[in-house]
Structures are given as structure tokens and as C-alpha cells.
Amino acid sequence: MAEQAINFTARAHDALKDVQLRTNFRRAMDGLITKRRAVFDRQEELESLRDLGADVRRNALAKLPDLLEQLESNCIANGIQVHWAETKQQANEIVLSIARGHGAKSIIKGKSMVSEEMHLNQFMADRGIECLESDLGEYIIQLDNEMPSHIIMPAIHKNKDQIARLFEREVNKGHYTEDVDELTAMARQKLREAFMSADIGMSGVNFAVAETGTLCLVENEGNGRMCTTVPPVHIAVMGIEKVVERLDDVPPLLSLLTRSATGQPITTYFNMISSPRKEGERDGPEEIHLVLFDNGRSRMYADDELRQTLQCIRCGACMNHCPVYTRIGGHAYAAVYPGPIGKILTPQIDGIEQAGELATASSLCGACGEVCPVRIPIPQLLVRLRKESVNPPVGTEAVPGSGSKRRGLEARIWGWWSAMHAKPGRYRFLTGLGARLGGALPKVGVLKAWTSVRSKPRVAPKTLHQLVREKGIRSE
């Protein structure tokens, strides 16, 4: 993402004008909501599982520093090399150093939101190393030079016809087909060649088990397994919050993840990686590296309320049910993490000055909080970020850029509002004046923007005090 502030409002208006985009999203979101509802057909079981999932994530976060040290120790004992990165630059430099140490020219990647957060592909390309996405959705958007539109289904904003035209232009030049099997076969042919020739395979990490030093990878296509077994070197990149304490903690989180994300009882593949290839084994990498990535997470962890952001298991359910996201799609957010989780995560990572506008992109309807499988109070955190954007906390800056959205005119308006309510006589005079002149409010300025999609406010002709007096009611 560019360093300049996100202009969410302009992007959202553009998305709302895109009829094809809205049609694509409406169809996709309806399907995902229906599948999730069907797979969670027993409300009592769902709520019990959500309680368990939330407890597992809160327990891991409560012990995060100790669990990370335990994970590092057990990974090293298993033969996995562990690296720590505080910033995107450090994480990219670590990957680059490993690649150059092996003389690598190409990297084949499984799906990884952390690598998107690092902007790894562009960083490596600028240094002469090709990074090819092997997840079909990621491969599609890479061909079209786009960011993911969804954290689970990156190309959900495209329909079959759009993908067919893209493949005709970029993959099998001159050959157009809308046959899904044929399109998939085209991608498979290109990717299989890359799997066999790549110098390094990369992946994300869904869960890392501190107890055993095991990296868990959830996928449907098998590309993750190819990336982590075929190339001689495997690099896994992981946000530090993804650690869990025990293997027993994984099954409830896996069940919540797959059912919340795509409505599946289980994914096609669940990979558990604990070591490089051992003597006598026929497959697997000769070398595994784990990059533990911070990028602001330690700062979130230090705040008891904002820490809840780190409970996220990246299922995307909050996006699928958000009335804002489902109408404008992910690209309007101009951020790696769109939708409700992005509205609370991105401002904390990139700062309020750059991304604070995202926290206002919500009606606070609460749908995201109601479906979150690990009970993140997203609406509550949105309110916290909105407050902090104009009113920085005393003594410490919990979120970078706190107070940067405060505007002089808005502050003066609220000052006038406070002064009006401070004196009963002043309040009665001004509300009475408003009752007489309210119908004449012009549709200009801020009010014009408001009334472009809403009815103009109608002020009652009489104040409450006047109505009470007319009824002969006397206050004691």
C-alpha cells in the first residue's frame, strides 16, 4: 500500500458505480452466507464452539511472550531455523538473505497474508528474484497486477468471463474459453512447472504449536503442500499472534476456521510441518526457515483492549456479512486486510493518519461481531479507534497517529454544542429558534452530502418544553 493516506470515500463511490462488481459480490456473498448457515445448523453447538475458540485464542495471547520462546526452542530442536522480524523491511531482508544464500532466482508461494503485508513479491522482484503465486485466486490477481480483494478468496471480485479474458491475454494467448476445468488446467500446467523448478517454496502459517514446534497449514488446492515439499528450501512467514499452546488447541480452531470461511466441515488438506526432510524420507525440504513477524503486533498486545484484534484466525466471516464490504468489495479499502477486520487492524499497523478513515467505514450494525468465530468485539474496537483518531490518550500513543484526524472546525462545532447545552436558557432559545427555522435548512455543504442518500432532517415545530407546558404539566 502506498504511504499516502487512503481515500476510502472516493474509492467506495467508484465501487458503488461498478454494476458488475456489485453483481459479482452479491452472488458470492449470498453463497458464502448460505453455506456457513448450513454447516452451523445447531446454534447451541456454534456458540459453545465459539466460546472454546475464543478461550483458546485468549489463553495464547495471555501467554504470548512465553509461548513464542517455547515455539522457537522446539522449532530449533526440530531442525527449523527461526528468525525474528520487527518490521516489513527486516522480514523482507531475512527472506532475501536466505534466497541469496542459496543462489535462488525463483520462489513459488502458497497463500500467505503476511507476505502480502510485507509486499514481498515487489520487494523480491526489484532485486531480481521472481515470486510466483500458486494459490489459484492469488495467481489470478497476480496476473492482473491486483491486490487480494478478500483474505480467503483473493479473486472473489471477478466472474468467470473476466477470468477467461484474463487467461486469454496472459496465460494461453489467443485462446478463449469459459470452461472452468480448462481454465484450471491452464493454470495447473504453468504452476506444476514452477513447483519443479523453483529454488525456494514459501507459505504462511495458520497455527503454530508451541508445545511441539509444529507449523499448521490449512488449504484446499494442494499447492501449499507442493510449496512446502518440492523445493529444497521452505520459508514460512507468520504473524507472532498465530501461536497456540498445545496441539489440543488446534481442532476447535480448525473447525471454526473452515466452517466460518467457506462452509466446509474440513478442508481438503491440513499440513503439519515439524522438521526438514529426515534421513530415509523421500520428500520434504532439506531446510526450513520460520520468520516470526511483528509489524505493530507487540504494540497491540500491550493494550488490553486492542489486544483482542490479535485473536483473529483469518476466516473472513466478518467480511462476508458486512453490509459495507459486500457492496464495495475489498479494493475500495486500498489495504491488505479489507472489511471489518481490516478496519481495526490496518489503522493499528499503518497508523491513523494514513488509514484511520477505515474505522469510519461502518454503520456499527454489529454483524461482524455476531459472526466472529472467536468473539472479537469488532464494533467496540471501531468505536475505540474512532475516539482515538480525534482524542489521543493521555501519556501514551496506543495507536500511531492518535489525534491526527482532529479538525479545528469540527472541534469548534462540538464546543458550541456543549456550550448550548450548558445553560438551560440558552438551550431553550436555540432549540426554539431551530424549531422555527429548521424547515429552511439548505441542502448545501455537509448537509447536501448527507441528504444525497437520506431524507433531510425535519425539525419538530414545537420543542418538548413547549409541548409539556401546553399539556399543563409542571416540573417539581
Secondary structure, DSSP 8 states (H G I E B T S, - for coil): --SS---HHHHHHHHHT-HHHHHHHHHHHHHHHHHHHHHT--HHHHHHHHHHHHHHHHHHHHTHHHHHHHHHHHHHHHT-EEEEESSHHHHHHHHHHHHHHTT--EEEE---HHHHHHTHHHHHHTTT-EEEE-SHHHHHHHHTT---SSSS-TTTT--HHHHHHHHHHHTSTT-----HHHHHHHHHHHHHHHHHH-SEEEE--SEEETTTTEEEEEESSSHHHHHHHSSSEEEEEEEGGGEES-GGGHHHHHHHHHHHHHS-SS-SEEEEE-SS--TT-SSS-SEEEEEEE-TTHHHHHTSTTGGGGGG-----HHHHT-TTHHHH-SGGG-SSS-HHHHHHHHHHHH-HHHHGGGGGS-----HHHHH-TT---HHHHHHHHHHHHHS--SS--SSTTTTTT--HHHHHHHHHHHHHHH-HHHHHHHHHHHHHHGGG--S-HHHHHHHTSS------SS-HHHHHHHTT----
